[in-house]
Amino acid sequence: GALSLRLIQVLRYKDMLEIIGIKTYICYLLKI
């Protein structure tokens, strides 16, 4: 139902943040 859909959206959002965080971290390491 609506609750499970909500949960999926939240999980996707977390995945997106994690991916962005990893990319930012890699860029940070490469600049040093």
C-alpha positions as CSV (number, residue, x, y, z in Angstrom):
1,G,0.0,0.0,0.0
2,A,1.0,3.6,0.5
3,L,3.2,2.8,3.4
4,S,5.5,0.4,1.5
5,L,5.7,2.9,-1.3
6,R,6.8,5.6,1.2
7,L,9.4,3.2,2.6
8,I,10.8,2.6,-0.9
9,Q,11.1,6.3,-1.6
10,V,13.0,6.8,1.7
11,L,15.4,4.0,0.9
12,R,16.0,5.3,-2.6
13,Y,16.7,8.7,-1.1
14,K,19.2,7.2,1.3
15,D,20.9,5.4,-1.5
16,M,21.1,8.6,-3.5
17,L,22.7,10.5,-0.6
18,E,25.2,7.7,-0.1
19,I,26.2,7.7,-3.7
20,I,26.6,11.5,-3.7
21,G,28.6,11.2,-0.4
22,I,30.9,8.6,-1.9
23,K,31.5,10.7,-5.1
24,T,32.2,13.8,-3.0
25,Y,34.6,11.8,-0.9
26,I,36.5,10.4,-3.9
27,C,36.7,13.9,-5.4
28,Y,38.1,15.2,-2.1
29,L,40.7,12.5,-2.0
30,L,41.8,13.1,-5.6
31,K,42.3,16.8,-5.0
32,I,44.8,16.2,-2.2
